[in-house]
Amino acid sequence: METKEHWFLQGFLLLAMVIAQGATIKCPSSPLCYKKTESATIYTCEWETSESMKNATYELFYSRSNSAASRTSLGSSRKSYICVQDNTVLNKVLVDIWVVAYMGNGSCQSLNTTVTLSERVKYEAPQRMSMARSSRNLTLSWDNKKDAVIEVKFRRLEETSGTWTCSKPVFVCTAMVTLENFQNESVYQLQVRQMSKHVKHPLWSDWTPILDVPTEISNPPEVNWTVEDFNNGTRLLKLTWGTPPYPVSMQVNYNLSLHIWPCLLKRKNFTIVTSTEFSVYVTYSAVSGDIIAFNKVGKSSPTHILVPAKHLTFPCKSWPNDRLIPLKYAHGFMKSCLEWYKSTDGETRPEKVNRSKLNGTVKKKLKHVREKMDDYVRYYYLVHKQTDGKPQSTETCLMYKKEGAPSKAPDHFTAPILNVTTNSAMLHWKPIPVPDQRGFLTHYEVCYTRRSQKNESQIESGKCLKSFASKTENLVQNLTPGSIYNIHLAGATAAGSGPTTTIQIMTKPLPQSVIGWIIAGIIVSIAILITVCLFIIQRYKKNIFPPIPRPVVVESVNYRARNQSMHEEEVHELQLYDNCSQDPNPEEATVLEVSETYECEDTDEKCLGDSSTPVSDLLSPDYKAQVLRLETPDSSQGEIDCLVTMLMYRNGLVFDMKAYSTEDVGIPL
């Protein structure tokens, strides 16, 4: 039997040999042998080496402790471990194990390890760790169905340079452990290892890689969606959602499930979506789904997604528009189907939706579908098919099995909705609900009548207007200020008009200030008109009303002085005397006669000259038979020029022209 002194001597000789050869071989560490499980039949022996020994060859030996038996080789390897098949000696007996490293012509032996291999078990590090945070607790679980002793060390992410906090080793019967007193808003790092509880000399497993522990996701994602309509039965649905704030945003992914193919009830799942946006092609039917945010420690509550169907406001639409021959659809829900349901409010799709397989044309299928429909109820149907791998709605239609007049009037007007002025009223109303329309609305009828101001019970004739079915307002104009009107509103379909709703309004009277301004304006306008008329008459009165001059009588100074106090008298005889005559007897004087008549520059004037016509004959009718007696100044004045009075007749009036000399007249007197 080999003694310890013998092994010591052998090691000393080997070391001396290496030093003598000048080699740089470094001996490996003592081997560590163990089984990975209690029932394993293979042992693993491993040791540590230096970087300079990576090209060395290692050989593992063992011998029974306290025995002179020779050593036995368990195998060689260029790696730092060797797997050994279990046998009776290694499993039951205390043995010494060592490893020898060979490199070049030199070798080096490690120190011995004395062990009973059946009592050495080293589990693997926990695999596929999962975590869950709730309140201030952290629950860890892994894939290991056997009970073991667990040790966890952790630290806050902000303290990566600090020391680890190790938990007290805990024995667990299941692969799960719960840690307490974790801060909710902090991110942690941790490592876990385990050890067997059923062997005499168990070994700790290796630590797991450092695991980040993010915070719990408390709020569900806020999803926004937009739809791009290609107007061919296909829409592009774009979903976007915001990123949670740090530190919740660490290692967050999303699970998305959408019902995008209406012909099947099954949803399509899109797992592990790493971005915050998603796009997919959908039909004109409603799209529903859910999205969940998750990370290593848990998941959020689901956010429900509902994209409403594209409902038409007109009866039918199909693509392409110029299709004359009806399409024939293949049998099977994977390729096409007819979806139809009651349109309760015109927008929302009910939970119960009918789906029918298509085998031929849609018209043929609708004959059977109509039998299941109710009268006066609006239905909506869509035809779906797969086109080039994209879902498409080839036909969308609103339909009634039978139409009727509306069963309900539009909601009555209310004061905030009614805007009344002095001569108009803006009417607003709520549309008739779809279930009460009982058909396609063609228009709204707005009728209004005016109540008589003399007799309020008497109604004057009114008017009726038609408003589009798509509008819920109408402007009534040309009303009388301060009057009472009755307004009636009703909806109409092709089957007739429905019940009416009535409201009474009173237009606002004109303000007193407005009336005052109107009266002032009228007065000012009349004054301006009168002023303009007077100005026109003053400017053109000579043409409109010719002036009537008074006859001018030339009197001598003595005559005027003598007759200043006399009243005017009517003259019946006109005599003209020649003051230059030699005959002083006025009785013998003759009446002047105009010797000649000639035209003056004015075409309307006639001057009296030499003529045989007496002056009295040329007078106007008003002055006919009137004779004006003219006297000359006193004859004692001497010889002076003769004063000649020449009469002129114009427009039926008599005018006088004076000449102070017979030479001025041009005729001898």
C-alpha positions in Angstrom: 0.0 0.0 0.0 1.2 3.4 -0.9 1.7 5.7 2.0 1.4 9.4 2.2 5.1 9.7 2.5 5.4 7.8 -0.8 3.1 10.2 -2.6 4.9 13.2 -1.1 8.2 11.9 -2.3 6.7 11.2 -5.7 5.4 14.7 -6.0 8.6 16.2 -4.8 10.6 14.2 -7.4 8.1 15.3 -10.2 8.5 18.9 -9.2 12.2 18.7 -9.2 12.1 17.1 -12.6 10.0 19.9 -14.0 12.3 22.5 -12.6 15.3 20.6 -13.9 13.9 20.6 -17.4 13.2 24.3 -17.2 9.6 23.9 -18.3 6.8 26.5 -17.6 4.0 24.0 -16.9 1.5 25.2 -14.3 -0.3 22.5 -12.4 -4.1 22.4 -12.5 -6.2 22.8 -9.4 -7.6 19.9 -7.4 -10.4 18.1 -9.4 -14.0 18.6 -8.3 -16.2 15.6 -9.0 -20.0 15.4 -8.6 -23.2 14.1 -10.1 -25.7 16.6 -11.5 -28.6 14.7 -10.0 -29.0 12.1 -7.3 -30.0 9.4 -9.8 -27.3 10.3 -12.4 -24.9 7.5 -13.5 -22.3 9.9 -14.9 -19.9 11.9 -12.8 -18.3 15.1 -13.9 -14.8 16.0 -12.7 -13.6 19.5 -13.5 -10.6 21.6 -12.6 -9.2 25.1 -13.1 -6.3 25.8 -15.4 -4.3 28.9 -16.5 -4.4 30.5 -19.9 -0.9 29.2 -20.7 -2.1 25.6 -20.3 -4.8 25.7 -23.0 -2.8 23.4 -25.2 -2.0 20.9 -22.4 -3.4 17.4 -22.2 -5.0 16.3 -18.9 -5.3 12.8 -17.4 -7.5 12.0 -14.5 -6.4 9.3 -11.9 -7.9 7.8 -8.8 -7.0 5.3 -6.1 -8.7 4.1 -3.0 -7.8 6.1 0.0 -5.5 4.5 2.6 -4.7 1.7 0.2 -1.5 0.6 -1.4 -3.2 -0.2 -4.7 -1.9 1.3 -7.8 -3.5 4.3 -9.4 -6.1 3.9 -12.1 -6.7 6.2 -15.0 -10.2 7.5 -15.6 -9.4 9.0 -19.0 -7.7 12.0 -20.6 -8.9 15.1 -22.3 -7.7 18.4 -23.7 -10.5 20.2 -21.9 -10.8 21.1 -18.2 -13.2 18.4 -17.3 -13.8 14.7 -17.8 -17.1 12.8 -17.6 -16.7 9.4 -15.8 -19.1 6.5 -16.0 -20.3 5.4 -12.6 -19.0 2.2 -11.0 -19.2 0.4 -7.7 -15.8 1.6 -6.4 -16.4 5.3 -7.2 -19.9 5.2 -5.9 -19.4 3.5 -2.5 -15.8 3.9 -1.5 -13.7 6.8 -0.4 -11.2 7.5 -3.1 -8.4 10.0 -3.9 -8.6 11.7 -7.2 -6.0 13.9 -8.9 -5.2 15.2 -12.4 -1.9 15.3 -14.3 -1.2 18.0 -17.0 1.1 17.1 -19.9 2.6 19.7 -22.2 5.7 19.0 -24.3 8.1 16.8 -22.4 6.9 18.0 -19.0 4.0 17.2 -16.8 2.5 18.5 -13.5 0.2 16.8 -11.0 -2.5 18.5 -9.0 -3.3 18.0 -5.4 -5.5 15.1 -4.4 -9.2 15.3 -3.6 -10.6 12.7 -1.3 -14.3 12.1 -1.8 -17.1 9.6 -1.9 -18.7 10.4 -5.2 -22.2 9.2 -4.3 -22.4 12.0 -1.7 -21.4 14.7 -4.1 -24.3 16.3 -6.1 -24.2 19.7 -7.9 -27.4 20.9 -9.6 -27.3 23.0 -12.7 -28.1 26.6 -12.3 -31.9 27.3 -12.5 -33.1 27.4 -16.1 -35.7 29.5 -17.8 -36.4 31.9 -14.9 -39.7 33.7 -14.8 -40.6 36.6 -12.6 -43.8 38.3 -11.4 -44.1 41.5 -9.4 -47.1 42.4 -7.4 -47.2 45.2 -4.9 -43.8 44.9 -3.1 -43.3 41.2 -3.7 -41.3 39.4 -6.4 -42.0 35.8 -7.2 -39.4 33.7 -9.0 -40.0 30.4 -10.7 -37.9 28.1 -12.9 -37.9 24.7 -14.7 -36.9 22.3 -11.9 -39.4 19.9 -10.5 -37.3 18.8 -7.5 -37.1 20.4 -4.1 -33.9 22.2 -3.4 -32.3 24.9 -1.3 -32.4 28.3 -3.0 -30.2 31.4 -2.5 -30.8 34.7 -4.2 -28.7 37.8 -4.3 -29.9 41.1 -5.7 -29.2 44.8 -5.9 -30.8 47.9 -7.4 -29.9 48.8 -10.9 -28.7 52.2 -9.9 -26.2 50.5 -7.5 -24.4 48.2 -10.0 -21.1 49.0 -8.4 -22.4 48.2 -4.9 -22.4 44.9 -3.0 -25.0 42.2 -3.5 -27.7 41.6 -0.9 -28.0 37.9 -0.3 -31.2 36.3 0.9 -31.2 33.6 3.5 -31.0 30.1 1.8 -34.6 28.8 1.6 -35.7 25.3 1.1 -38.5 25.0 -1.4 -40.5 22.0 -2.4 -41.4 23.5 -5.8 -39.4 25.6 -8.2 -40.7 28.9 -6.9 -39.7 31.4 -4.3 -41.2 34.8 -3.2 -39.1 37.7 -2.1 -40.6 40.6 -0.2 -40.0 44.3 0.4 -39.1 45.3 -3.1 -39.6 49.0 -4.0 -42.3 49.3 -6.7 -40.6 52.0 -8.8 -37.1 50.5 -8.7 -35.4 48.2 -11.2 -33.4 45.3 -9.7 -30.7 42.9 -10.7 -30.5 39.4 -9.3 -28.8 36.0 -9.5 -30.0 32.6 -8.2 -28.4 29.3 -7.3 -29.6 26.1 -5.8 -28.3 23.1 -3.9 -29.5 19.6 -3.2 -31.1 18.7 0.1 -30.9 14.9 -0.1 -27.1 14.2 -0.1 -24.5 14.4 2.6 -22.1 16.8 0.8 -24.1 18.8 -1.6 -22.6 21.5 -3.8 -24.0 24.9 -4.7 -24.9 25.2 -8.4 -23.5 28.0 -10.5 -25.1 31.4 -10.3 -27.5 32.2 -13.0 -26.6 35.1 -15.4 -27.5 38.5 -14.1 -31.2 39.1 -14.6 -32.9 42.5 -14.8 -36.1 42.9 -12.9 -38.2 45.7 -14.4 -41.1 47.4 -12.7 -44.7 46.3 -12.9 -46.9 47.5 -15.8 -49.8 49.1 -14.1 -51.6 50.9 -17.0 -52.8 49.3 -20.2 -51.6 50.7 -23.6 -53.5 53.6 -25.0 -54.2 52.6 -28.6 -55.0 55.0 -31.4 -56.1 53.8 -34.8 -56.5 55.3 -38.3 -58.0 53.8 -41.4 -56.9 54.5 -45.0 -59.7 53.7 -47.4 -58.7 52.7 -50.8 -62.3 52.9 -52.0 -62.2 49.4 -53.5 -63.4 47.4 -50.5 -60.1 47.3 -48.7 -58.8 49.4 -45.9 -55.4 49.8 -44.3 -55.7 49.7 -40.5 -52.9 51.5 -38.6 -52.5 51.0 -34.9 -50.2 53.1 -32.7 -49.7 53.2 -29.0 -47.4 55.1 -26.7 -44.3 53.8 -24.9 -44.7 53.5 -21.1 -42.4 55.8 -19.1 -39.1 54.6 -17.7 -38.5 52.3 -16.0 -41.7 50.5 -17.0 -40.6 50.7 -20.6 -37.6 48.4 -20.0 -38.0 45.2 -22.1 -41.6 45.8 -22.9 -43.2 43.8 -25.7 -46.8 43.5 -26.9 -49.2 40.7 -27.8 -51.9 41.6 -30.3 -54.9 39.6 -31.4 -57.2 40.9 -34.2 -60.3 39.6 -35.9 -59.6 40.8 -39.4 -61.2 38.1 -41.5 -65.0 38.3 -41.0 -65.8 34.9 -42.5 -64.0 33.1 -39.5 -64.6 33.5 -35.8 -61.0 32.8 -34.9 -58.7 35.7 -34.3 -55.3 36.1 -35.7 -52.6 36.5 -33.1 -49.5 38.6 -33.5 -47.2 37.8 -30.6 -44.1 39.6 -29.4 -44.6 42.9 -31.2 -41.6 44.9 -30.3 -42.5 48.2 -31.9 -45.3 50.7 -31.0 -47.1 50.5 -34.3 -48.8 47.9 -36.4 -50.5 47.9 -39.8 -52.7 45.3 -41.5 -55.2 45.2 -44.4 -58.9 44.7 -43.4 -62.3 44.7 -45.0 -65.2 47.1 -44.6 -66.5 45.0 -41.8 -65.9 45.8 -38.1 -62.5 44.9 -36.7 -62.1 43.9 -33.0 -59.1 42.8 -31.0 -57.0 43.2 -27.9 -53.5 44.3 -27.1 -51.5 43.5 -24.0 -48.2 44.9 -22.9 -45.9 42.5 -21.0 -42.3 42.3 -19.7 -40.4 39.8 -17.5 -42.4 40.5 -14.3 -45.9 40.6 -15.7 -48.4 42.0 -18.1 -50.9 44.8 -18.3 -54.7 44.5 -18.5 -55.9 44.2 -22.1 -56.9 47.2 -24.2 -59.9 46.4 -26.3 -59.8 47.6 -29.9 -62.9 48.2 -32.0 -62.8 49.7 -35.5 -66.4 50.1 -36.7 -67.6 48.9 -40.0 -67.9 51.4 -42.9 -71.6 51.8 -43.1 -73.1 53.4 -46.2 -75.6 56.2 -46.2 -76.9 55.1 -49.6 -78.4 51.7 -50.4 -75.6 49.8 -52.3 -72.0 49.9 -53.5 -69.9 47.3 -55.4 -66.5 47.2 -56.9 -65.6 47.6 -59.7 -68.5 50.0 -60.5 -68.8 49.0 -64.1 -69.3 45.3 -63.3 -72.2 44.1 -65.4 -71.8 40.3 -64.8 -72.3 39.2 -61.2 -69.3 37.6 -59.6 -69.4 34.0 -58.7 -67.8 33.1 -55.4 -66.1 29.9 -54.4 -67.4 27.7 -51.7 -65.8 27.9 -48.2 -65.3 30.5 -45.5 -61.6 30.7 -46.1 -62.3 32.3 -49.5 -65.6 34.2 -49.4 -68.8 34.7 -47.4 -71.9 36.8 -47.0 -72.1 38.7 -43.7 -75.4 40.3 -42.7 -77.0 41.7 -39.6 -79.5 44.1 -38.2 -78.3 47.7 -38.2 -79.8 48.8 -34.9 -78.4 52.3 -34.8 -76.9 52.7 -38.2 -73.3 52.5 -36.9 -72.7 49.8 -34.4 -72.4 46.2 -35.4 -74.3 43.9 -33.1 -72.7 41.0 -31.3 -74.7 38.5 -33.2 -73.6 38.5 -36.9 -74.9 36.1 -39.5 -72.5 34.5 -41.9 -73.5 32.5 -44.9 -71.4 30.5 -47.3 -71.5 31.6 -50.9 -71.8 29.1 -53.7 -72.6 31.1 -56.8 -74.0 34.6 -57.0 -75.0 36.9 -54.2 -78.4 37.5 -55.7 -79.2 33.8 -55.5 -78.1 33.7 -51.9 -80.1 36.8 -50.9 -83.3 35.1 -51.9 -82.9 32.7 -49.0 -81.6 35.4 -46.7 -84.6 37.6 -47.2 -86.9 34.9 -45.8 -85.2 35.3 -42.4 -85.5 39.1 -42.3 -88.2 41.2 -40.6 -90.3 43.9 -42.2 -89.5 47.6 -41.7 -86.1 46.7 -40.2 -82.8 47.9 -41.7 -80.2 45.3 -42.5 -76.7 45.6 -43.6 -74.8 43.0 -45.6 -71.3 42.7 -46.9 -69.7 40.3 -49.3 -66.1 39.4 -48.6 -63.4 37.6 -50.5 -59.7 37.2 -50.6 -58.1 39.1 -53.4 -54.3 38.7 -54.0 -53.9 37.7 -50.4 -55.8 40.8 -49.1 -59.3 40.7 -47.6 -61.8 42.7 -49.6 -65.4 43.6 -49.4 -66.7 43.4 -52.9 -70.3 44.5 -52.1 -71.8 46.5 -49.3 -75.5 47.2 -49.1 -78.3 48.6 -46.9 -81.6 46.9 -47.4 -85.2 46.6 -46.2 -87.3 43.6 -46.8 -90.3 46.0 -46.8 -90.4 49.8 -46.2 -93.0 51.9 -44.3 -93.6 55.4 -43.1 -91.6 56.5 -40.0 -93.2 55.5 -36.7 -91.8 58.5 -34.8 -91.4 62.2 -35.4 -88.1 63.9 -35.1 -87.2 65.0 -31.6 -88.9 68.3 -30.7 -87.1 71.6 -30.8 -85.6 73.0 -27.6 -84.9 76.6 -26.7 -81.1 76.4 -26.9 -81.4 74.7 -30.3 -84.0 77.3 -31.7 -82.6 80.6 -32.9 -85.3 83.1 -33.7 -84.8 86.6 -35.0 -87.2 89.3 -36.2 -87.7 87.8 -39.7 -86.2 84.3 -39.6 -85.8 81.2 -37.5 -83.0 78.6 -37.6 -84.5 75.2 -36.7 -82.4 72.3 -35.4 -83.7 68.8 -34.6 -82.4 65.4 -33.9 -82.7 62.8 -36.6 -85.2 60.0 -36.4 -83.5 56.9 -34.9 -82.8 54.2 -37.4 -85.2 51.6 -35.9 -88.0 54.2 -36.1 -87.3 55.2 -39.7 -88.8 51.9 -41.1 -87.3 52.8 -44.4 -84.9 55.0 -46.2 -85.6 58.7 -45.4 -86.0 60.7 -48.5 -86.5 64.2 -46.9 -87.9 66.1 -43.9 -91.0 68.3 -44.3 -91.0 71.7 -42.6 -94.3 73.5 -42.7 -95.1 76.8 -40.9 -98.3 78.9 -40.5 -98.9 82.3 -39.1 -101.6 83.1 -36.6 -103.7 86.1 -37.3 -103.1 89.1 -35.0 -106.8 90.1 -35.1 -108.1 86.7 -34.2 -105.5 84.4 -32.6 -107.7 81.3 -33.2 -107.6 82.0 -37.0 -104.7 80.5 -38.9 -103.4 82.2 -42.0 -102.1 80.2 -44.9 -98.6 78.9 -44.6 -95.8 77.3 -46.6 -94.0 74.0 -46.6 -90.3 73.3 -47.3 -88.4 70.1 -47.9 -85.0 69.5 -46.3 -82.5 66.9 -47.2 -82.7 63.7 -45.2 -79.0 64.1 -44.3 -79.6 67.5 -42.7 -81.0 68.3 -39.3 -81.4 72.0 -39.6 -83.4 74.5 -41.8 -83.6 78.2 -42.0 -87.1 79.7 -42.4 -86.9 83.2 -43.8 -89.2 86.1 -44.7 -91.2 86.0 -41.5 -93.1 89.0 -40.1 -91.6 90.6 -37.0 -93.6 90.2 -33.8 -95.8 87.4 -35.2 -96.7 83.9 -33.9 -95.9 80.9 -36.1 -96.7 77.2 -35.7 -94.0 75.0 -37.2 -94.5 71.4 -38.1 -91.7 68.9 -38.8 -92.0 65.3 -40.1 -89.8 62.7 -41.8 -90.8 61.0 -45.0 -89.8 57.8 -46.8 -90.9 56.4 -50.1 -93.9 54.9 -48.3 -95.1 58.3 -47.0 -94.7 60.8 -44.2 -94.6 60.0 -40.5 -95.9 61.7 -37.4 -95.2 65.4 -37.0 -93.8 67.4 -34.1 -95.1 70.9 -33.6 -93.6 74.0 -31.9 -94.9 77.5 -31.6 -92.5 80.4 -32.0 -92.8 84.2 -31.9 -90.5 86.3 -34.0 -88.9 89.2 -32.2 -90.5 92.7 -32.7 -88.5 95.5 -34.2 -86.8 97.6 -31.4 -88.2 101.1 -30.7 -84.9 102.6 -31.7 -85.1 100.9 -35.0 -88.6 102.3 -35.6 -87.5 105.8 -34.6 -84.6 105.6 -37.0 -86.9 104.3 -39.8 -89.3 107.3 -39.2 -86.4 109.7 -39.1 -85.1 108.2 -42.4 -88.5 108.6 -44.0 -88.7 112.3 -43.0 -85.2 113.1 -44.1 -85.9 111.4 -47.4 -89.1 113.4 -48.0 -87.2 116.7 -47.1 -84.4 115.8 -49.5 -87.0 115.0 -52.3 -88.8 118.3 -51.7 -85.5 120.3 -51.8 -84.5 118.6 -55.0 -87.9 119.4 -56.6 -87.8 123.0 -55.6 -84.3 123.3 -57.0 -85.3 121.9 -60.3 -88.4 124.2 -60.5 -86.3 127.2 -59.6 -83.7 126.4 -62.2 -86.2 125.7 -65.1 -89.2 127.8 -64.1 -88.7 130.2 -67.1 -89.2 127.3 -69.5 -92.0 125.9 -67.5 -93.8 129.1 -66.3 -92.9 132.1 -68.5 -92.9 135.5 -66.5 -95.9 137.8 -66.8 -94.5 141.4 -66.9 -96.6 144.4 -65.9 -97.2 147.1 -68.5 -94.9 150.1 -68.1 -96.4 153.5 -68.6 -94.0 156.4 -69.1 -95.3 159.5 -67.4 -94.0 163.0 -67.3 -92.6 164.4 -64.2 -95.5 166.9 -63.9 -98.0 164.2 -64.5 -96.6 161.9 -61.8 -96.3 164.8 -59.4 -99.8 165.7 -60.1 -101.3 162.3 -59.8 -99.2 160.8 -56.9 -102.3 160.7 -54.7 -104.6 159.3 -57.4 -105.6 155.8 -57.5 -105.1 153.6 -60.5 -107.9 153.7 -63.0 -108.8 151.6 -65.9 -107.8 153.1 -69.3 -110.2 152.7 -72.1 -108.5 154.8 -74.8 -104.9 155.1 -75.9 -103.8 158.2 -77.7 -100.3 159.0 -78.7 -99.4 162.7 -79.3 -96.6 164.1 -81.2 -94.8 166.6 -79.0 -93.0 168.0 -81.9 -96.1 169.0 -83.8 -96.6 172.7 -84.6 -100.3 172.4 -83.8 -100.7 173.1 -80.2 -104.3 172.0 -80.2 -104.5 168.6 -78.8 -107.9 168.0 -80.4 -106.4 168.2 -83.8 -103.6 165.8 -83.0 -104.0 162.5 -84.6 -103.2 159.1 -83.2 -99.9 157.7 -84.3 -99.9 154.9 -86.5 -97.2 152.4 -86.9 -95.8 152.9 -90.4 -93.9 149.7 -90.7 -93.7 146.3 -89.1 -90.3 144.5 -89.1 -88.8 141.4 -87.5 -86.4 141.9 -84.6 -83.4 139.7 -83.7 -85.7 137.7 -81.4 -87.9 135.5 -83.5 -90.7 135.8 -81.0 -90.7 139.6 -81.1 -92.4 142.0 -83.5 -91.4 145.6 -83.6 -93.8 148.3 -84.6 -92.7 150.6 -87.4 -94.3 152.2 -90.4 -97.6 150.6 -90.9 -101.1 151.5 -91.5 -102.2 149.3 -88.5 -103.3 151.4 -85.5 -101.5 150.7 -82.3 -104.7 149.8 -80.6 -105.1 146.9 -83.0 -101.8 145.4 -81.9 -102.6 145.3 -78.3 -103.3 142.1 -76.5 -106.8 141.0 -75.9 -106.5 142.0 -72.2 -105.5 145.5 -73.3 -107.8 145.8 -76.2 -110.1 148.9 -76.0 -107.7 150.4 -73.4 -106.3 153.8 -74.3 -103.4 155.3 -72.4 -103.2 159.0 -72.6 -99.7 160.4 -72.6 -98.9 164.0 -71.9 -95.7 165.7 -72.8 -93.8 168.1 -70.7 -94.7 171.8 -70.7 -94.2 173.5 -74.0 -92.4 176.2 -72.4 -89.3 174.1 -72.2 -88.3 175.0 -75.7 -87.1 172.9 -78.4 -86.1 169.4 -77.3 -86.0 166.1 -78.9 -89.3 164.4 -79.3 -90.0 161.6 -76.9 -91.3 158.7 -78.9 -93.0 155.7 -77.3 -92.9 152.6 -79.4 -95.1 149.6 -78.5 -94.0 146.1 -79.0 -96.3 143.1 -79.0 -94.8 139.7 -77.7 -96.6 136.6 -76.7 -99.9 138.4 -76.2 -98.4 141.1 -74.0 -97.6 144.8 -74.6 -94.2 146.2 -73.9 -92.9 149.7 -74.4 -89.6 150.9 -75.8 -88.5 154.5 -75.5 -86.7 156.7 -77.9 -85.6 160.2 -77.0 -85.3 161.3 -80.6 -87.1 160.7 -83.8 -83.8 159.7 -85.2 -83.5 156.8 -82.8 -86.8 155.4 -84.2 -86.0 156.0 -87.7 -89.4 157.3 -88.8 -90.6 160.9 -89.0 -93.3 161.9 -86.5 
